[in-house]
Amino acid sequence: MQQLETWIVAVNRALVAMALAAVFVIVFANVVGRYGFGASFAWVEETARHLMILGAFCGAGLALREGRLVAIMALPDALPGVVARALRWGIVLVMFGFMATMLWLGVKFVEFGWNKETMSTGISRGIPYLAIPIGCALFLIQLAFFAKRFVAQDFEVGL
């Protein structure tokens, strides 16, 4: 199970890194094209926005497991042991319920947008909308692996 978790975390990190690297490359190339050669591409802004959204959704589960969601940790850390553990389990259940709902709604959103085209690229709107269910599914997977350690506070930042 540990190997599976390590593999999923690595794939998740790679997905976020590739999305953000692609944003950097296309925006940089567009800036060079615009100011160096007087020509730019209309599709870059739209594509960069979609990739940033993908990176944000896919990075949420990683942020949770690395202790970067400070608001989630502040109150439980201030409470006594048993109460803090109960609150952390409650937080896990709320996060699970919220992200499961977002996953379901994200699928519906993809279905809704599938027959419509984006303005600049002309691709199906359902394709960039896939960031919602993909990111929420990755969050739920990360949460499933991480919940017990989160409740017990048995983790290190950067896992």
N, C-alpha and C positions, 0 to 999 in steps of 0.2 A: 504494500500500500504506500509506503514511503517513497518508493521509486516512481510510482504513478503520480503522486503529489508533486515530486520534484520535477518530473517531466511536464506536467500541466503548468506549473509555475514558470518553467523555462519557456514553454510555448507562448504563454500569456505575455511574458516580458518581451519576447521577440516580436509578437504581434504589435504591442504598443510601440516598441522601438522602431519597427518598420514603418508604422503609420506616421510617427512624428518625423522620422528621417525623410520620408517621402514628402511631407509638408515642407521641410527645410529645402530639399533639392528643388522642388517645383517653384516655390516662391523665390528662391535665390536665382534660379534660371530666368524667371520672369522679370525680376528686377534688373538683372544684367541685360536681358533682351530689351527692356524698355529704355533704360538709361544709356546702354552701350550702343544699341543698334536702332533705337527708335521704334521697336515693335514688341508687342506683348501678346499673350494668349488670353482670350476671354474665359477659357475654362479653368484657369488656375485658381481664381478666388473661390469658385464653387467647390472645386475638388479639394482644395486645402481646408475649407470649412468642414466638409464631410469627413475628411481624414482626422481632423482635430476632434470632432465629435466621437468618431470611432475610438481614438486614443483615450479620450476621457472615460467613455463607458467601459472600455476594456481594462483601463487602469484602476477602476474603483475597487475591485477585489484585491488587487495587489496593495493598494493603499490601506485597506482594512488589515490585511495580514502583516503589514509592516508597521502598524501602529500610527499611521498618519492621519487617521480620522479622530482628531483630538477631542471633538465634542462628544464622541461616543465613550471615550475613556475618562473624561474629567470627573463626572459624578460618581461612577462606580469606584474609582480610586479613592474617593473621599469617604466612603462608607465602610462600616465594619464588615468582616469576612463573609458571614452567612448572607447578610443583606446584599452585599456587593455581588456575590455569586448569583443570587436569585435575580437581581436586576440585570446582570449580564446575560443570563438565560432569557430573560424577557426581551432584552435588546436583540439577541440572536433571533428570537421568534418574530419580532417586529421587522427586522431586516429581511428575514426569509419571506415573510408574508408580503412585504412591500416589493421586493425584487421579483417574486413569483408573479405578482400582479402586473408589474412592469413588463415581465417577459411575455405574459399572455397578451397584454395590450400592445406590446411591440410587434408581436406576430400579426395582430389585427391591423396595426398601422402599416406594416409591410404589405399585407393583402390589399388594403385600401389604396396605397400608392403605386401598386405594381403596374397598373394600366395607364399611369400618367408619366410624362417625361419631365426631366429637369430642364431648366432654362438654357444653360450654357452647353452642357455636354450632351443633352438629348437622350440620356440613358433613363431607364425606368427609375422612378422615385423610390420604388421598393428596395433597390440596391443600397443606396446610402441609409435608408431607414433600417436596414439589417443591423446597423450598429446597436440599436436598442436591444433586440432579443439576444444578439451575440454577447454583448457586454453584460446583460443581466444574467444570462446563462453562466458566463464565466464567473461572475460574482457569486452566484449560488454554489457553483462547484468549489470556489475558494472558501466560501463560508462553511460548506459541509466538511471540508478538510480541517478548517481552522477553529470551528466553534468550541470544541472541548478545550483547546489550549487557550482560547480567548476567555472563556469563563474562568478557567483555573489561573489565568494570568501566567501561564507557563510557556512563554515564547520570548524570542529575542527580536529586536528590530532588525529588519533586513533579511528575514528568512526567505 
